Amino acid sequence: MARKFFVGGNWKCNGTTEEVKKIVTTLNEAEVPSEDVVEVVVSPPFVFLPFVKSLLRPDFHVAAQNCWVRKGGAFTGEVSAEMLVNLGIPWVILGHSERRALLNESNEFVGDKVAYALSQGLKVIACIGETLEQRESGSTMAVVAAQTKAIAEKVTNWDNVVLAYEPVWAIGTGKVATPAQAQEVHCELRKWVHDNVGAEVAAKVRIIYGGSVNGANCKELAGQPDVDGFLVGGASLKPEFVDIIKSATVKKN
């Protein structure tokens, strides 16, 4: 079964109302492959979610960049999965390396978040990836496997999970994993899922790449057999995001 190409745009902590309007207008006017070829999801900051959702073309969807680990309540400053569902937000990004590093979100905490969001009916882009230090010490696979294991231990149904492999050393640095490096980790990761979760999930689950993806390098990355799409950071705020969406057609050839 062919895995549908997935392109996510993580806007991170960026944007004003005017800038957001501009980005959405660019996306709405873009000529991109149809929904049966590529699934497109953009992730604005919480405050812009309803605004973006109301303006965005119907074949693109929105994602939150985070949500709380359990039901809402006395958790000042947090946003619950239930609230996202209530607003009709279908997707959420969880476990992004910036949150793991800056807010000390542990593998277990991320696993709990993923399980809770799924239980409430959200679809999840679950992020994993190693630091430069970890890569240089040869522990990339051990790190990525441990991060995935913490999710796998709590998730029974993988239908609504997209795994985003984002080498931390490549995020926002301009350093990109070479297509071969990306393919190697994606392939190993799929093998890990095959051996520890099951063959069917391994064949179906989309493993997308994130880390300085741009208009210039997306086609070659998209051509790798185990790269099922992208989670784009900085470039998702620029018109070149459209070129990245178009790279989905590489899979058809």
C-alpha positions as protocol buffer text, in pm:
chain_id: "A"
residue {
  index: 1
  type: MET
  ca { x: 0 y: 0 z: 0 }
}
residue {
  index: 2
  type: ALA
  ca { x: 144 y: 335 z: -104 }
}
residue {
  index: 3
  type: ARG
  ca { x: 184 y: 578 z: 181 }
}
residue {
  index: 4
  type: LYS
  ca { x: 32 y: 918 z: 104 }
}
residue {
  index: 5
  type: PHE
  ca { x: 296 y: 1192 z: 101 }
}
residue {
  index: 6
  type: PHE
  ca { x: 263 y: 1427 z: 398 }
}
residue {
  index: 7
  type: VAL
  ca { x: 386 y: 1785 z: 420 }
}
residue {
  index: 8
  type: GLY
  ca { x: 358 y: 1973 z: 747 }
}
residue {
  index: 9
  type: GLY
  ca { x: 451 y: 2336 z: 802 }
}
residue {
  index: 10
  type: ASN
  ca { x: 557 y: 2423 z: 1156 }
}
residue {
  index: 11
  type: TRP
  ca { x: 536 y: 2801 z: 1194 }
}
residue {
  index: 12
  type: LYS
  ca { x: 682 y: 2778 z: 1546 }
}
residue {
  index: 13
  type: CYS
  ca { x: 655 y: 3101 z: 1748 }
}
residue {
  index: 14
  type: ASN
  ca { x: 620 y: 3336 z: 1453 }
}
residue {
  index: 15
  type: GLY
  ca { x: 362 y: 3560 z: 1296 }
}
residue {
  index: 16
  type: THR
  ca { x: 139 y: 3865 z: 1321 }
}
residue {
  index: 17
  type: THR
  ca { x: -218 y: 3881 z: 1195 }
}
residue {
  index: 18
  type: GLU
  ca { x: -94 y: 4053 z: 878 }
}
residue {
  index: 19
  type: GLU
  ca { x: 184 y: 3801 z: 816 }
}
residue {
  index: 20
  type: VAL
  ca { x: -51 y: 3511 z: 875 }
}
residue {
  index: 21
  type: LYS
  ca { x: -301 y: 3652 z: 622 }
}
residue {
  index: 22
  type: LYS
  ca { x: -20 y: 3681 z: 370 }
}
residue {
  index: 23
  type: ILE
  ca { x: 102 y: 3324 z: 418 }
}
residue {
  index: 24
  type: VAL
  ca { x: -249 y: 3182 z: 395 }
}
residue {
  index: 25
  type: THR
  ca { x: -323 y: 3385 z: 81 }
}
residue {
  index: 26
  type: THR
  ca { x: -9 y: 3242 z: -82 }
}
residue {
  index: 27
  type: LEU
  ca { x: -115 y: 2889 z: 11 }
}
residue {
  index: 28
  type: ASN
  ca { x: -473 y: 2941 z: -105 }
}
residue {
  index: 29
  type: GLU
  ca { x: -358 y: 3061 z: -445 }
}
residue {
  index: 30
  type: ALA
  ca { x: -102 y: 2786 z: -493 }
}
residue {
  index: 31
  type: GLU
  ca { x: -146 y: 2517 z: -755 }
}
residue {
  index: 32
  type: VAL
  ca { x: -45 y: 2195 z: -582 }
}
residue {
  index: 33
  type: PRO
  ca { x: -105 y: 1822 z: -636 }
}
residue {
  index: 34
  type: SER
  ca { x: -446 y: 1698 z: -527 }
}
residue {
  index: 35
  type: GLU
  ca { x: -537 y: 1563 z: -183 }
}
residue {
  index: 36
  type: ASP
  ca { x: -503 y: 1204 z: -300 }
}
residue {
  index: 37
  type: VAL
  ca { x: -133 y: 1271 z: -379 }
}
residue {
  index: 38
  type: VAL
  ca { x: -32 y: 1484 z: -81 }
}
residue {
  index: 39
  type: GLU
  ca { x: -172 y: 1569 z: 262 }
}
residue {
  index: 40
  type: VAL
  ca { x: -87 y: 1923 z: 371 }
}
residue {
  index: 41
  type: VAL
  ca { x: -106 y: 2046 z: 730 }
}
residue {
  index: 42
  type: VAL
  ca { x: 5 y: 2385 z: 861 }
}
residue {
  index: 43
  type: SER
  ca { x: 75 y: 2455 z: 1225 }
}
residue {
  index: 44
  type: PRO
  ca { x: 37 y: 2815 z: 1339 }
}
residue {
  index: 45
  type: PRO
  ca { x: 74 y: 2929 z: 1702 }
}
residue {
  index: 46
  type: PHE
  ca { x: -231 y: 2862 z: 1922 }
}
residue {
  index: 47
  type: VAL
  ca { x: -357 y: 3221 z: 1904 }
}
residue {
  index: 48
  type: PHE
  ca { x: -390 y: 3205 z: 1525 }
}
residue {
  index: 49
  type: LEU
  ca { x: -544 y: 2857 z: 1494 }
}
residue {
  index: 50
  type: PRO
  ca { x: -913 y: 2954 z: 1450 }
}
residue {
  index: 51
  type: PHE
  ca { x: -815 y: 3246 z: 1225 }
}
residue {
  index: 52
  type: VAL
  ca { x: -605 y: 3026 z: 996 }
}
residue {
  index: 53
  type: LYS
  ca { x: -865 y: 2750 z: 996 }
}
residue {
  index: 54
  type: SER
  ca { x: -1134 y: 2996 z: 886 }
}
residue {
  index: 55
  type: LEU
  ca { x: -926 y: 3133 z: 597 }
}
residue {
  index: 56
  type: LEU
  ca { x: -740 y: 2826 z: 476 }
}
residue {
  index: 57
  type: ARG
  ca { x: -841 y: 2631 z: 164 }
}
residue {
  index: 58
  type: PRO
  ca { x: -1046 y: 2318 z: 249 }
}
residue {
  index: 59
  type: ASP
  ca { x: -793 y: 2066 z: 115 }
}
residue {
  index: 60
  type: PHE
  ca { x: -528 y: 2186 z: 365 }
}
residue {
  index: 61
  type: HIS
  ca { x: -559 y: 2124 z: 738 }
}
residue {
  index: 62
  type: VAL
  ca { x: -431 y: 2282 z: 1057 }
}
residue {
  index: 63
  type: ALA
  ca { x: -233 y: 2146 z: 1349 }
}
residue {
  index: 64
  type: ALA
  ca { x: -160 y: 2279 z: 1696 }
}
residue {
  index: 65
  type: GLN
  ca { x: 207 y: 2283 z: 1798 }
}
residue {
  index: 66
  type: ASN
  ca { x: 145 y: 2118 z: 2134 }
}
residue {
  index: 67
  type: CYS
  ca { x: -124 y: 2021 z: 2383 }
}
residue {
  index: 68
  type: TRP
  ca { x: -150 y: 1922 z: 2748 }
}
residue {
  index: 69
  type: VAL
  ca { x: -82 y: 1566 z: 2860 }
}
residue {
  index: 70
  type: ARG
  ca { x: -425 y: 1499 z: 3013 }
}
residue {
  index: 71
  type: LYS
  ca { x: -769 y: 1651 z: 3062 }
}
residue {
  index: 72
  type: GLY
  ca { x: -777 y: 2027 z: 3115 }
}
residue {
  index: 73
  type: GLY
  ca { x: -819 y: 2190 z: 3455 }
}
residue {
  index: 74
  type: ALA
  ca { x: -588 y: 2381 z: 3689 }
}
residue {
  index: 75
  type: PHE
  ca { x: -299 y: 2397 z: 3440 }
}
residue {
  index: 76
  type: THR
  ca { x: -243 y: 2767 z: 3377 }
}
residue {
  index: 77
  type: GLY
  ca { x: -107 y: 2844 z: 3033 }
}
residue {
  index: 78
  type: GLU
  ca { x: -178 y: 2501 z: 2889 }
}
residue {
  index: 79
  type: VAL
  ca { x: -418 y: 2404 z: 2610 }
}
residue {
  index: 80
  type: SER
  ca { x: -594 y: 2069 z: 2628 }
}
residue {
  index: 81
  type: ALA
  ca { x: -660 y: 1815 z: 2355 }
}
residue {
  index: 82
  type: GLU
  ca { x: -1032 y: 1857 z: 2425 }
}
residue {
  index: 83
  type: MET
  ca { x: -1014 y: 2227 z: 2340 }
}
residue {
  index: 84
  type: LEU
  ca { x: -846 y: 2153 z: 2008 }
}
residue {
  index: 85
  type: VAL
  ca { x: -1116 y: 1898 z: 1927 }
}
residue {
  index: 86
  type: ASN
  ca { x: -1380 y: 2153 z: 2026 }
}
residue {
  index: 87
  type: LEU
  ca { x: -1230 y: 2403 z: 1780 }
}
residue {
  index: 88
  type: GLY
  ca { x: -1221 y: 2143 z: 1504 }
}
residue {
  index: 89
  type: ILE
  ca { x: -841 y: 2130 z: 1490 }
}
residue {
  index: 90
  type: PRO
  ca { x: -760 y: 1781 z: 1356 }
}
residue {
  index: 91
  type: TRP
  ca { x: -383 y: 1758 z: 1414 }
}
residue {
  index: 92
  type: VAL
  ca { x: -124 y: 1827 z: 1684 }
}
residue {
  index: 93
  type: ILE
  ca { x: 257 y: 1823 z: 1681 }
}
residue {
  index: 94
  type: LEU
  ca { x: 400 y: 1656 z: 1992 }
}
residue {
  index: 95
  type: GLY
  ca { x: 752 y: 1602 z: 2121 }
}
residue {
  index: 96
  type: HIS
  ca { x: 924 y: 1863 z: 1906 }
}
residue {
  index: 97
  type: SER
  ca { x: 1293 y: 1879 z: 1990 }
}
residue {
  index: 98
  type: GLU
  ca { x: 1264 y: 2244 z: 2093 }
}
residue {
  index: 99
  type: ARG
  ca { x: 1018 y: 2142 z: 2364 }
}
residue {
  index: 100
  type: ARG
  ca { x: 1222 y: 1837 z: 2463 }
}
residue {
  index: 101
  type: ALA
  ca { x: 1532 y: 2056 z: 2500 }
}
residue {
  index: 102
  type: LEU
  ca { x: 1394 y: 2387 z: 2631 }
}
residue {
  index: 103
  type: LEU
  ca { x: 1109 y: 2253 z: 2843 }
}
residue {
  index: 104
  type: ASN
  ca { x: 1267 y: 1922 z: 2942 }
}
residue {
  index: 105
  type: GLU
  ca { x: 987 y: 1709 z: 2797 }
}
residue {
  index: 106
  type: SER
  ca { x: 1101 y: 1350 z: 2854 }
}
residue {
  index: 107
  type: ASN
  ca { x: 1040 y: 1052 z: 2625 }
}
residue {
  index: 108
  type: GLU
  ca { x: 779 y: 922 z: 2871 }
}
residue {
  index: 109
  type: PHE
  ca { x: 601 y: 1256 z: 2892 }
}
residue {
  index: 110
  type: VAL
  ca { x: 585 y: 1276 z: 2513 }
}
residue {
  index: 111
  type: GLY
  ca { x: 455 y: 918 z: 2500 }
}
residue {
  index: 112
  type: ASP
  ca { x: 180 y: 1009 z: 2746 }
}
residue {
  index: 113
  type: LYS
  ca { x: 91 y: 1319 z: 2544 }
}
residue {
  index: 114
  type: VAL
  ca { x: 68 y: 1122 z: 2220 }
}
residue {
  index: 115
  type: ALA
  ca { x: -154 y: 856 z: 2379 }
}
residue {
  index: 116
  type: TYR
  ca { x: -384 y: 1114 z: 2539 }
}
residue {
  index: 117
  type: ALA
  ca { x: -420 y: 1323 z: 2222 }
}
residue {
  index: 118
  type: LEU
  ca { x: -504 y: 1010 z: 2021 }
}
residue {
  index: 119
  type: SER
  ca { x: -758 y: 903 z: 2283 }
}
residue {
  index: 120
  type: GLN
  ca { x: -939 y: 1234 z: 2230 }
}
residue {
  index: 121
  type: GLY
  ca { x: -954 y: 1187 z: 1853 }
}
residue {
  index: 122
  type: LEU
  ca { x: -664 y: 1405 z: 1745 }
}
residue {
  index: 123
  type: LYS
  ca { x: -413 y: 1296 z: 1484 }
}
residue {
  index: 124
  type: VAL
  ca { x: -53 y: 1329 z: 1596 }
}
residue {
  index: 125
  type: ILE
  ca { x: 276 y: 1428 z: 1434 }
}
residue {
  index: 126
  type: ALA
  ca { x: 518 y: 1273 z: 1683 }
}
residue {
  index: 127
  type: CYS
  ca { x: 873 y: 1411 z: 1665 }
}
residue {
  index: 128
  type: ILE
  ca { x: 1193 y: 1223 z: 1734 }
}
residue {
  index: 129
  type: GLY
  ca { x: 1559 y: 1289 z: 1657 }
}
residue {
  index: 130
  type: GLU
  ca { x: 1914 y: 1300 z: 1789 }
}
residue {
  index: 131
  type: THR
  ca { x: 2149 y: 1585 z: 1879 }
}
residue {
  index: 132
  type: LEU
  ca { x: 2483 y: 1645 z: 1707 }
}
residue {
  index: 133
  type: GLU
  ca { x: 2666 y: 1503 z: 2009 }
}
residue {
  index: 134
  type: GLN
  ca { x: 2456 y: 1187 z: 1995 }
}
residue {
  index: 135
  type: ARG
  ca { x: 2514 y: 1146 z: 1622 }
}
residue {
  index: 136
  type: GLU
  ca { x: 2889 y: 1195 z: 1657 }
}
residue {
  index: 137
  type: SER
  ca { x: 2907 y: 938 z: 1935 }
}
residue {
  index: 138
  type: GLY
  ca { x: 2729 y: 686 z: 1709 }
}
residue {
  index: 139
  type: SER
  ca { x: 2414 y: 661 z: 1918 }
}
residue {
  index: 140
  type: THR
  ca { x: 2161 y: 799 z: 1666 }
}
residue {
  index: 141
  type: MET
  ca { x: 1963 y: 477 z: 1637 }
}
residue {
  index: 142
  type: ALA
  ca { x: 1964 y: 407 z: 2011 }
}
residue {
  index: 143
  type: VAL
  ca { x: 1829 y: 755 z: 2082 }
}
residue {
  index: 144
  type: VAL
  ca { x: 1563 y: 746 z: 1811 }
}
residue {
  index: 145
  type: ALA
  ca { x: 1457 y: 393 z: 1910 }
}
residue {
  index: 146
  type: ALA
  ca { x: 1420 y: 495 z: 2276 }
}
residue {
  index: 147
  type: GLN
  ca { x: 1207 y: 794 z: 2177 }
}
residue {
  index: 148
  type: THR
  ca { x: 989 y: 576 z: 1953 }
}
residue {
  index: 149
  type: LYS
  ca { x: 965 y: 301 z: 2215 }
}
residue {
  index: 150
  type: ALA
  ca { x: 823 y: 547 z: 2469 }
}
residue {
  index: 151
  type: ILE
  ca { x: 545 y: 623 z: 2218 }
}
residue {
  index: 152
  type: ALA
  ca { x: 496 y: 260 z: 2109 }
}
residue {
  index: 153
  type: GLU
  ca { x: 451 y: 147 z: 2470 }
}
residue {
  index: 154
  type: LYS
  ca { x: 141 y: 366 z: 2504 }
}
residue {
  index: 155
  type: VAL
  ca { x: -11 y: 355 z: 2156 }
}
residue {
  index: 156
  type: THR
  ca { x: -214 y: 63 z: 2024 }
}
residue {
  index: 157
  type: ASN
  ca { x: -356 y: 211 z: 1705 }
}
residue {
  index: 158
  type: TRP
  ca { x: -106 y: 384 z: 1475 }
}
residue {
  index: 159
  type: ASP
  ca { x: -355 y: 491 z: 1207 }
}
residue {
  index: 160
  type: ASN
  ca { x: -349 y: 853 z: 1323 }
}
residue {
  index: 161
  type: VAL
  ca { x: 23 y: 884 z: 1391 }
}
residue {
  index: 162
  type: VAL
  ca { x: 285 y: 1035 z: 1162 }
}
residue {
  index: 163
  type: LEU
  ca { x: 644 y: 999 z: 1284 }
}
residue {
  index: 164
  type: ALA
  ca { x: 866 y: 1301 z: 1216 }
}
residue {
  index: 165
  type: TYR
  ca { x: 1238 y: 1231 z: 1222 }
}
residue {
  index: 166
  type: GLU
  ca { x: 1412 y: 1558 z: 1289 }
}
residue {
  index: 167
  type: PRO
  ca { x: 1785 y: 1543 z: 1356 }
}
residue {
  index: 168
  type: VAL
  ca { x: 1829 y: 1824 z: 1610 }
}
residue {
  index: 169
  type: TRP
  ca { x: 2159 y: 1930 z: 1453 }
}
residue {
  index: 170
  type: ALA
  ca { x: 1978 y: 2003 z: 1125 }
}
residue {
  index: 171
  type: ILE
  ca { x: 1688 y: 2211 z: 1262 }
}
residue {
  index: 172
  type: GLY
  ca { x: 1722 y: 2577 z: 1168 }
}
residue {
  index: 173
  type: THR
  ca { x: 2098 y: 2539 z: 1125 }
}
residue {
  index: 174
  type: GLY
  ca { x: 2104 y: 2517 z: 748 }
}
residue {
  index: 175
  type: LYS
  ca { x: 2276 y: 2179 z: 788 }
}
residue {
  index: 176
  type: VAL
  ca { x: 2064 y: 1913 z: 624 }
}
residue {
  index: 177
  type: ALA
  ca { x: 2093 y: 1540 z: 664 }
}
residue {
  index: 178
  type: THR
  ca { x: 2202 y: 1415 z: 323 }
}
residue {
  index: 179
  type: PRO
  ca { x: 1934 y: 1215 z: 142 }
}
residue {
  index: 180
  type: ALA
  ca { x: 2137 y: 903 z: 223 }
}
residue {
  index: 181
  type: GLN
  ca { x: 2159 y: 992 z: 594 }
}
residue {
  index: 182
  type: ALA
  ca { x: 1785 y: 1059 z: 609 }
}
residue {
  index: 183
  type: GLN
  ca { x: 1704 y: 737 z: 424 }
}
residue {
  index: 184
  type: GLU
  ca { x: 1933 y: 536 z: 652 }
}
residue {
  index: 185
  type: VAL
  ca { x: 1758 y: 650 z: 971 }
}
residue {
  index: 186
  type: HIS
  ca { x: 1408 y: 625 z: 819 }
}
residue {
  index: 187
  type: CYS
  ca { x: 1485 y: 271 z: 699 }
}
residue {
  index: 188
  type: GLU
  ca { x: 1625 y: 166 z: 1040 }
}
residue {
  index: 189
  type: LEU
  ca { x: 1327 y: 327 z: 1211 }
}
residue {
  index: 190
  type: ARG
  ca { x: 1083 y: 138 z: 991 }
}
residue {
  index: 191
  type: LYS
  ca { x: 1272 y: -182 z: 1073 }
}
residue {
  index: 192
  type: TRP
  ca { x: 1243 y: -100 z: 1443 }
}
residue {
  index: 193
  type: VAL
  ca { x: 865 y: -50 z: 1405 }
}
residue {
  index: 194
  type: HIS
  ca { x: 845 y: -375 z: 1207 }
}
residue {
  index: 195
  type: ASP
  ca { x: 1025 y: -571 z: 1480 }
}
residue {
  index: 196
  type: ASN
  ca { x: 867 y: -403 z: 1783 }
}
residue {
  index: 197
  type: VAL
  ca { x: 519 y: -298 z: 1672 }
}
residue {
  index: 198
  type: GLY
  ca { x: 434 y: -507 z: 1367 }
}
residue {
  index: 199
  type: ALA
  ca { x: 480 y: -552 z: 994 }
}
residue {
  index: 200
  type: GLU
  ca { x: 150 y: -390 z: 899 }
}
residue {
  index: 201
  type: VAL
  ca { x: 216 y: -72 z: 1100 }
}
residue {
  index: 202
  type: ALA
  ca { x: 571 y: -54 z: 961 }
}
residue {
  index: 203
  type: ALA
  ca { x: 441 y: -71 z: 604 }
}
residue {
  index: 204
  type: LYS
  ca { x: 170 y: 190 z: 665 }
}
residue {
  index: 205
  type: VAL
  ca { x: 315 y: 446 z: 906 }
}
residue {
  index: 206
  type: ARG
  ca { x: 446 y: 760 z: 744 }
}
residue {
  index: 207
  type: ILE
  ca { x: 793 y: 867 z: 851 }
}
residue {
  index: 208
  type: ILE
  ca { x: 858 y: 1223 z: 748 }
}
residue {
  index: 209
  type: TYR
  ca { x: 1184 y: 1420 z: 759 }
}
residue {
  index: 210
  type: GLY
  ca { x: 1241 y: 1758 z: 921 }
}
residue {
  index: 211
  type: GLY
  ca { x: 1555 y: 1968 z: 945 }
}
residue {
  index: 212
  type: SER
  ca { x: 1634 y: 2260 z: 711 }
}
residue {
  index: 213
  type: VAL
  ca { x: 1411 y: 2127 z: 430 }
}
residue {
  index: 214
  type: ASN
  ca { x: 1376 y: 2385 z: 154 }
}
residue {
  index: 215
  type: GLY
  ca { x: 1279 y: 2428 z: -209 }
}
residue {
  index: 216
  type: ALA
  ca { x: 1628 y: 2334 z: -325 }
}
residue {
  index: 217
  type: ASN
  ca { x: 1675 y: 2004 z: -142 }
}
residue {
  index: 218
  type: CYS
  ca { x: 1320 y: 1869 z: -114 }
}
residue {
  index: 219
  type: LYS
  ca { x: 1303 y: 1676 z: -441 }
}
residue {
  index: 220
  type: GLU
  ca { x: 1611 y: 1467 z: -374 }
}
residue {
  index: 221
  type: LEU
  ca { x: 1498 y: 1395 z: -17 }
}
residue {
  index: 222
  type: ALA
  ca { x: 1148 y: 1306 z: -141 }
}
residue {
  index: 223
  type: GLY
  ca { x: 1301 y: 1052 z: -378 }
}
residue {
  index: 224
  type: GLN
  ca { x: 1423 y: 834 z: -88 }
}
residue {
  index: 225
  type: PRO
  ca { x: 1205 y: 522 z: -51 }
}
residue {
  index: 226
  type: ASP
  ca { x: 1144 y: 558 z: 324 }
}
residue {
  index: 227
  type: VAL
  ca { x: 1097 y: 936 z: 331 }
}
residue {
  index: 228
  type: ASP
  ca { x: 720 y: 988 z: 325 }
}
residue {
  index: 229
  type: GLY
  ca { x: 715 y: 1365 z: 342 }
}
residue {
  index: 230
  type: PHE
  ca { x: 841 y: 1658 z: 544 }
}
residue {
  index: 231
  type: LEU
  ca { x: 790 y: 1865 z: 855 }
}
residue {
  index: 232
  type: VAL
  ca { x: 910 y: 2205 z: 741 }
}
residue {
  index: 233
  type: GLY
  ca { x: 1019 y: 2483 z: 975 }
}
residue {
  index: 234
  type: GLY
  ca { x: 1147 y: 2818 z: 848 }
}
residue {
  index: 235
  type: ALA
  ca { x: 1065 y: 2749 z: 483 }
}
residue {
  index: 236
  type: SER
  ca { x: 696 y: 2697 z: 570 }
}
residue {
  index: 237
  type: LEU
  ca { x: 670 y: 3073 z: 627 }
}
residue {
  index: 238
  type: LYS
  ca { x: 792 y: 3143 z: 274 }
}
residue {
  index: 239
  type: PRO
  ca { x: 646 y: 3090 z: -75 }
}
residue {
  index: 240
  type: GLU
  ca { x: 894 y: 2802 z: -129 }
}
residue {
  index: 241
  type: PHE
  ca { x: 669 y: 2591 z: 96 }
}
residue {
  index: 242
  type: VAL
  ca { x: 460 y: 2548 z: -219 }
}
residue {
  index: 243
  type: ASP
  ca { x: 760 y: 2395 z: -399 }
}
residue {
  index: 244
  type: ILE
  ca { x: 806 y: 2155 z: -109 }
}
residue {
  index: 245
  type: ILE
  ca { x: 442 y: 2046 z: -138 }
}
residue {
  index: 246
  type: LYS
  ca { x: 494 y: 1989 z: -510 }
}
residue {
  index: 247
  type: SER
  ca { x: 787 y: 1755 z: -441 }
}
residue {
  index: 248
  type: ALA
  ca { x: 519 y: 1496 z: -357 }
}
residue {
  index: 249
  type: THR
  ca { x: 496 y: 1421 z: -729 }
}
residue {
  index: 250
  type: VAL
  ca { x: 845 y: 1265 z: -716 }
}
residue {
  index: 251
  type: LYS
  ca { x: 678 y: 961 z: -555 }
}
residue {
  index: 252
  type: LYS
  ca { x: 447 y: 907 z: -851 }
}
residue {
  index: 253
  type: ASN
  ca { x: 726 y: 879 z: -1106 }
}
